[in-house]
Amino acid sequence: MDNTFKSPKALATEIKDVAPYLFLKPYNRFIPDDKTLWWLIPVNEYPTCKYGKLFFEVIEGEMFCGFHIEKGVRTDVSIHHKSLQINDEWLWNEFMKSFVSMDEKIVHIVDELASEKLKSSIVISIELVPTINEDDVKLIEDSFSNQKKDFASSQIEFEISNDSSLSCRESKIKINKSQEDIASFISELKNETNLLSLMSKLRKNNLSSFDWLWVNVYFGSYIKKENISPTELWVNYLKKWEPWLRKHEK
């Protein structure tokens, strides 16, 4: 078991052994296995943005794993690659609509997980990444370092209770002065105490720049290797997300 939990790739490989129809993919294949997030996805293709997928990542020495879904950028301009532009094939809209409408096939999963005795709490982690929009293109210096500074990601993490209430565990807000509307939106999200309300705001809001905001949502647990085996992890937690390991079904 020590080898299993030594890296995200090692754990994801063990899970793949019990779910062989899934494909193993790294977020960044150019850095060491233990330094990047790994996915299990339902198809052998890349990018993986439009799919619901399982993720595995080490954060401060702990394995964080669960279900990952992404929202891309708007489709009516050409400054972003087509693979990053959200369209009807992305799972995001279907997933969010199902959540907000209290569809039993998703609400049941979260309620069940929050009430399970997994020896680890269930959390939702939200990452918001401002991207370049049409107005920014002419204003931003054409240098990677400047773009990296101006478009740093912000992250909020909540623990989910079995009544769908939230408690904020951590927040890392990295927004510059030109993005005050996004900063205000993130602060609003940070103060949420109910999961349904939080997801509703991620689905529909008045943020003018939301079309340009990349959003990552992770439902996961911090797993200690002495608490659970890979098979138990799959059966008791990850397998519950199986219906959502796909793209949107038209």
Secondary structure, 3 states (H helix, E strand, C coil): CCCCCCCHHHHHHHHHHHCCCCEEEECCCCCCHHHCCEEEECCCCCCCCCCCEEEEEEECCEEEEEEEEEECECCCCCCCCHHHECCCCCCHHHHHHHHHCCCHHHHHHHHHHHHCCCCCCEEEEEEEEECCCHHHHCCCCCCHHHHHHHCCCEEEEEEECCCCEEEEEEEECCCCHHHHHHHHHHHHHHCCCEHHHHHHHHHCCCCCCHHHEEEEEEEEEEECCCCCCHHHHHHHCHHHHHHHCCCCCC
